Amino acid sequence: MRHARVLVLAGLATAVVGAVAFAQTTVAPLPDNAPVQVAPLEIDLTKTSWGDATAGQAKASACAACHGADGNPSDPQYPRIAGQSERYVAHQMALIASGQRGGMAVAMVPFVQGLTPQDMRDIGAYYATQKAGAGLADDGLIADGAYKGMKFYEVGQQLYRNGDAARGIPACMACHGPSGAGNPGPAYPHVGGQHQDYVARRLQEYRTGTSTEKDPALFNIMAQVTHALTDQEIQALGTYLQGLHDRADDAASATAPAAHAAPATTPAAPPAPAAEPAPQQS
């Protein structure tokens, strides 16, 4: 009987020691607190002066890897920023730095978060002085559907220049201009010559109708414009804009050699009037 009592007491002691050892070696779980909320970066472009293009060129060195040295990238997934207005470039950089733009723009965050608002305006001023290039528009015939028989770029041309009143789609040129040069006042971007892939991706983002911008006024304009566009129409707009350029650029290029060959005493001829812009065709 005494032996049994000793065994019971020994068993209890072993259990207590084991529990203490377990308690000492077990890591208590951390409380499930909410994630740390980081305040968004506030960027006030109103407290800046006009951008300095010379200073902006030096500050834009990191941009060249994706956008090209002069803002005309060879990779179509990156947008042309040559010829964009200073205000538009600075505004987009501010949106990206403050986390208000998603998609592929997120990749730019590390490059712009260290910039001051004045840096952004300087960089914008530099790209505003650069000449925007243009590509080729797809002139292949559409085989079926509502646009059967039309050239692919002509669908985009029709929407850009005339819109579609029946579906509530205004003409794109009302804001972006007949040659796609944009409007620096309300910061409507230069879209002539823009890469098709980039145009299509942005139009699809606008068509979703959702934005994380604090002031989505400009976004909402584009959301309303694109809400009824089909995928085919978006691609057609992209290819039309890719080839859109001012015919005066072609005239200047054609007369440049002759101008250089002319004697110094010959007065320069007045510039030819700009004709209606049209896309280059493949």
Secondary structure, 3 states (H helix, E strand, C coil): CHHHHHHHHHHHHHHHHHHHHHHHHCCCCCCCCCCCCCCCCCCCHHHCCCCCHHHHHHHCHHHHHHHCCCCCCCCCCCCCCCCCCHHHHHHHHHHHHCCCCCHHHHHHHHHHCCCCHHHHHHHHHHHHCCCCCCCCECCCECCCCCCCCCEHHHHHHHHHHHCEHHHCECCCHHHHCCCCCCECCCCECCCCCCCHHHHHHHHHHHHHCCCCCCCCHHHHHHHHHHCCCCHHHHHHHHHHHHHEECHHHHHHHHHHHHHHHCCCCCCCCCCCCCCCCEECEC
